[in-house]
Amino acid sequence: MLRFYESQTIADFYVKYRPTYSKEVANVVVNYLKRKRGIAEETQVVFDQLIDVACGAGQATSLFAPFFQRVDGIDVSPEMLKQAQQQNVFSHVIYKEGAAEKIPASDHSADLVTSAESVHWFDLPKFLQEARRVLKHDGCLAIMGSSFPQVIEPLKLPGGNEYEMGKLATKLFTKYALEGIYDVVAYNHVFNKYKDIFKAIPSNTKEYNDDLTLHFQWTLEEVVGYLKSIDSVHNVLIQKAKEFEELGVEVTEELLKPFDLSERFRSEVKAAWKVEEIPDTEVVIRGEHKMFIILVSNFNE
Ligand SMILES: C[S@@+](CC[C@H](N)C(=O)[O-])C[C@H]1O[C@@H](n2cnc3c(N)ncnc32)[C@H](O)[C@@H]1O
């Protein structure tokens, strides 16, 4: 039998519950590349090579794939790569194992290097050095990130008062997303919207964009699933599962439920909203994330 922490991978939750990026995100990045190449925004072009670093299950890779002839998605996690391969609908996209600090690509081969929701985990100087190595002389680097959902507001509650109840749910979401935090430095980069990462990039031709807000309308089931896909939340379960296994106790989902922060969020929100009797799939919620995008050109000069 597979051990719990090998059978329950974060990649499963990631594919199911992480939202895909909007077209606007692709436009900001691709228009930047066009601008730097002197190509008008309205001109349709297909660039040569994209390398998406820490591609995960391929959400950002798929967003950018139509703009390139060849695409490599690179990640250190075999589980994430397996999911990416299963979801892949493009014949020109290849997923392979590799680290941001040692990108498996030849020198000056890429028009664009992207990395979404990941750079806070990297050894930044090593990644930047590698990005510089693999980029063509007129290639660009795009680093993307997003905040945790900032508003979690129920659309309609039995007793009304959606605004106040939304504020409470947003607070609870952040509380539980952070409770299992094990790498404060990495999360601090997300909280300051990658502004310190932007500062640390040694280039005079860089831009920072935090104009885009992604709006969503999810069910409570999807918000809980999103929480499960956050590694600080997942990490608590894995840690607990290991502790039980070391004691020789058989680990089941039922056994771990009291330690599951996403389940605590679910029950507290349902009680506060007085929707215990309504299935999670019927509780509708709206919310938003802020995107932050760092764009760098002339990295090789
Ligand atoms: C939050 S996921 C983001 C996935 C994807 N880019 C997206 O936007 O959906 C973070 C990913 O970074 C990968 N990762 C973390 N550190 C890495 C490193 N040093 N090199 C390559 N991948 C890494 C993890 O395996 C995980 O798939």
The ligand as a Gaussian input file, in Angstrom:
#p B3LYP/6-31G(d) Opt

LIG

0 1
 C        2.853000      26.954000      -6.881000
 S        3.459000      25.841000      -8.107000
 C        3.325000      26.837000      -9.590000
 C        3.130000      26.020000     -10.832000
 C        2.842000      26.762000     -12.129000
 N        3.933000      27.585000     -12.552000
 C        1.565000      27.561000     -12.085000
 O        1.617000      28.770000     -12.276000
 O        0.515000      26.986000     -11.877000
 C        5.170000      25.891000      -7.736000
 C        6.013000      24.907000      -8.523000
 O        7.387000      25.223000      -8.349000
 C        8.116000      24.014000      -8.431000
 N        9.458000      24.304000      -7.909000
 C        9.773000      24.715000      -6.661000
 N       11.092000      24.934000      -6.574000
 C       11.640000      24.673000      -7.805000
 C       12.956000      24.755000      -8.352000
 N       13.972000      25.157000      -7.618000
 N       13.131000      24.421000      -9.649000
 C       12.087000      24.016000     -10.418000
 N       10.814000      23.918000      -9.944000
 C       10.588000      24.247000      -8.666000
 C        7.265000      23.060000      -7.614000
 O        7.560000      21.711000      -7.882000
 C        5.858000      23.465000      -8.088000
 O        5.450000      22.695000      -9.191000

